[in-house]
Amino acid sequence: MADIGALMGASGTGTTQAVVLVGTVLVEAIILYVGYGALTRALEPTVRQMLGGE
């Protein structure tokens, strides 16, 4: 893995923590995106039926 801190001239510890935080947030966003997509797919027919749709 590239040492981003060395490339940017920043201290390694703070940069490493920032990269870990950004990675964690990205993974969480992906999990939420997939989860809400699955939830929407599972509940869509029921909601459409309740609203008088097809």
KOLKOL-878206 format. One line per field, with one value per atom (N, C-alpha, C, O, CB): residue number from 1; x, y, z; atom name; residue in one letter. Coordinates in steps of 0.2 Angstrom, whole numbers. Each point is the difference from the previous one (the first is absolute). Last residue first. Glycine has a CB too. Example, Ala and Ser with C-alpha at 12.3 -4.5 7.8 and 13.67 -1.06 7.14 Angstrom:
tido = [2/2/2/2/2/1/1/1/1/1]
X = [64/4/-4/3/3/-4/-4/4/5/-14]
Y = [-11/6/5/6/-9/-25/6/6/-1/-5]
Z = [35/1/3/1/-11/10/0/0/3/3]
rovex = [N/CA/C/O/CB/N/CA/C/O/CB]
figu = [s/s/s/s/s/a/a/a/a/a]
END
This chain:
tido = [54/54/54/54/54/53/53/53/53/53/52/52/52/52/52/51/51/51/51/51/50/50/50/50/50/49/49/49/49/49/48/48/48/48/48/47/47/47/47/47/46/46/46/46/46/45/45/45/45/45/44/44/44/44/44/43/43/43/43/43/42/42/42/42/42/41/41/41/41/41/40/40/40/40/40/39/39/39/39/39/38/38/38/38/38/37/37/37/37/37/36/36/36/36/36/35/35/35/35/35/34/34/34/34/34/33/33/33/33/33/32/32/32/32/32/31/31/31/31/31/30/30/30/30/30/29/29/29/29/29/28/28/28/28/28/27/27/27/27/27/26/26/26/26/26/25/25/25/25/25/24/24/24/24/24/23/23/23/23/23/22/22/22/22/22/21/21/21/21/21/20/20/20/20/20/19/19/19/19/19/18/18/18/18/18/17/17/17/17/17/16/16/16/16/16/15/15/15/15/15/14/14/14/14/14/13/13/13/13/13/12/12/12/12/12/11/11/11/11/11/10/10/10/10/10/9/9/9/9/9/8/8/8/8/8/7/7/7/7/7/6/6/6/6/6/5/5/5/5/5/4/4/4/4/4/3/3/3/3/3/2/2/2/2/2/1/1/1/1/1]
X = [-252/0/0/0/5/-12/3/0/-5/13/-16/-5/4/-4/-4/18/-2/-5/-2/13/-3/-3/-2/-5/11/7/-6/-5/-6/11/18/-4/-7/-5/15/5/-2/-4/-5/15/-2/-5/-2/-6/11/13/-7/-5/-6/12/16/-3/-7/-5/17/5/-6/-4/-6/11/17/-5/-6/-6/16/7/-3/-4/-5/16/-2/-4/-3/-6/12/11/-6/-6/-5/12/15/-3/-7/-5/16/2/-2/-4/-5/15/1/-6/-3/-6/10/16/-5/-7/-5/14/11/-2/-6/-5/17/-2/-3/-3/-5/14/3/-7/-3/-6/10/18/-4/-7/-5/14/7/-1/-5/-5/17/-4/-4/-2/-6/11/11/-7/-5/-6/12/17/-3/-7/-5/16/1/-2/-3/-5/14/-1/-6/-2/-6/9/17/-5/-7/-5/13/12/-2/-6/-4/16/-3/-4/-1/-6/12/6/-7/-3/-6/10/18/-4/-7/-5/15/5/-1/-4/-5/16/-4/-4/-2/-6/11/11/-6/-6/-5/11/17/-3/-7/-4/16/-1/-2/-3/-5/14/1/-6/-3/-6/10/17/-5/-7/-5/13/12/-2/-6/-5/16/-4/2/-4/-6/8/2/-3/2/4/-14/15/4/-3/2/3/-12/-3/4/-2/-9/17/-1/-3/2/-4/5/7/-1/4/1/-24/2/7/1/-7/-5/-3/3/1/-12/20/0/-2/3/6/-16/4/-1/-5/3/0/-4/4/6/-15]
Y = [-7/-7/-5/-6/11/16/0/-7/-4/12/2/-1/0/0/6/-5/7/-1/5/-1/-23/3/7/3/-9/-8/-3/4/2/-13/17/2/-3/4/-4/-6/8/2/3/-1/-24/1/7/1/-11/4/-3/2/1/-10/16/4/-3/3/0/-12/3/4/1/0/-13/-4/3/-4/-2/19/-6/-5/-2/3/17/2/-5/0/11/-17/1/3/-2/4/-5/-7/1/-3/-2/24/-3/-6/-1/6/5/3/-2/0/10/-19/-2/3/-3/2/7/-7/-2/-3/0/24/0/-7/0/9/-7/3/0/-1/8/-15/-4/2/-3/-1/18/-5/-5/-2/3/16/3/-6/0/12/-16/0/3/-3/5/-4/-6/0/-4/-1/25/-2/-7/-2/8/4/3/-2/-1/11/-19/-2/3/-3/2/9/-7/-3/-3/2/22/1/-7/-1/11/-10/3/1/-2/8/-13/-6/3/-4/-1/20/-5/-5/-2/4/14/3/-5/-1/12/-17/0/3/-3/4/-1/-7/0/-4/0/24/-1/-7/-2/9/0/4/-2/-1/10/-18/-3/4/-4/2/8/-7/-2/-2/-1/29/-5/-7/1/8/7/0/-5/-4/9/0/3/1/4/2/-18/7/4/6/-11/-18/4/7/5/-16/-3/1/4/5/-15/2/5/2/6/-11/-13/6/6/5/-11/-19/5/6/5/-11/-18/6/4/0/1/-28/6/6/0/-6]
Z = [-46/-4/5/-2/-8/22/-6/-3/2/1/19/-6/-7/-5/12/16/-3/-6/-3/7/7/5/-2/2/7/-23/1/5/-1/-2/0/-6/0/-1/-6/24/1/-6/0/6/-6/5/1/0/6/-21/-2/5/-2/-5/13/-6/-2/0/-4/21/2/-6/1/10/-14/4/1/0/5/-15/-5/4/-4/-2/18/-4/-5/-2/2/15/4/-5/0/10/-18/1/3/-1/2/-4/-7/1/-3/-2/24/-2/-7/-1/8/1/4/-2/0/9/-20/-2/4/-2/-1/8/-7/-2/-2/-1/24/0/-7/0/10/-9/4/0/-1/8/-16/-4/3/-3/-2/18/-5/-5/-2/3/16/3/-6/0/11/-17/1/3/-2/3/-3/-7/1/-4/-1/24/-2/-7/-1/8/2/4/-2/-1/10/-19/-3/4/-3/0/10/-7/-2/-3/0/23/1/-7/0/10/-11/3/1/-1/7/-13/-5/2/-3/-2/21/-5/-6/-1/4/13/3/-5/0/11/-18/0/3/-2/3/-1/-6/-1/-3/-1/24/-1/-7/-1/8/-1/5/-2/-1/10/-21/-2/5/-3/-1/-3/5/-2/-1/10/-29/6/5/-2/-4/-19/5/7/4/-14/-11/2/5/1/-4/-4/-6/1/-4/-1/23/-2/-7/-1/6/5/4/-2/0/9/-19/-2/4/-3/0/-4/6/-2/-2/7/-17/0/6/4/-16/10/0/0/3/3]
rovex = [N/CA/C/O/CB/N/CA/C/O/CB/N/CA/C/O/CB/N/CA/C/O/CB/N/CA/C/O/CB/N/CA/C/O/CB/N/CA/C/O/CB/N/CA/C/O/CB/N/CA/C/O/CB/N/CA/C/O/CB/N/CA/C/O/CB/N/CA/C/O/CB/N/CA/C/O/CB/N/CA/C/O/CB/N/CA/C/O/CB/N/CA/C/O/CB/N/CA/C/O/CB/N/CA/C/O/CB/N/CA/C/O/CB/N/CA/C/O/CB/N/CA/C/O/CB/N/CA/C/O/CB/N/CA/C/O/CB/N/CA/C/O/CB/N/CA/C/O/CB/N/CA/C/O/CB/N/CA/C/O/CB/N/CA/C/O/CB/N/CA/C/O/CB/N/CA/C/O/CB/N/CA/C/O/CB/N/CA/C/O/CB/N/CA/C/O/CB/N/CA/C/O/CB/N/CA/C/O/CB/N/CA/C/O/CB/N/CA/C/O/CB/N/CA/C/O/CB/N/CA/C/O/CB/N/CA/C/O/CB/N/CA/C/O/CB/N/CA/C/O/CB/N/CA/C/O/CB/N/CA/C/O/CB/N/CA/C/O/CB/N/CA/C/O/CB/N/CA/C/O/CB/N/CA/C/O/CB/N/CA/C/O/CB/N/CA/C/O/CB/N/CA/C/O/CB/N/CA/C/O/CB/N/CA/C/O/CB/N/CA/C/O/CB]
figu = [e/e/e/e/e/g/g/g/g/g/g/g/g/g/g/l/l/l/l/l/m/m/m/m/m/q/q/q/q/q/r/r/r/r/r/v/v/v/v/v/t/t/t/t/t/p/p/p/p/p/e/e/e/e/e/l/l/l/l/l/a/a/a/a/a/r/r/r/r/r/t/t/t/t/t/l/l/l/l/l/a/a/a/a/a/g/g/g/g/g/y/y/y/y/y/g/g/g/g/g/v/v/v/v/v/y/y/y/y/y/l/l/l/l/l/i/i/i/i/i/i/i/i/i/i/a/a/a/a/a/e/e/e/e/e/v/v/v/v/v/l/l/l/l/l/v/v/v/v/v/t/t/t/t/t/g/g/g/g/g/v/v/v/v/v/l/l/l/l/l/v/v/v/v/v/v/v/v/v/v/a/a/a/a/a/q/q/q/q/q/t/t/t/t/t/t/t/t/t/t/g/g/g/g/g/t/t/t/t/t/g/g/g/g/g/s/s/s/s/s/a/a/a/a/a/g/g/g/g/g/m/m/m/m/m/l/l/l/l/l/a/a/a/a/a/g/g/g/g/g/i/i/i/i/i/d/d/d/d/d/a/a/a/a/a/m/m/m/m/m]
END
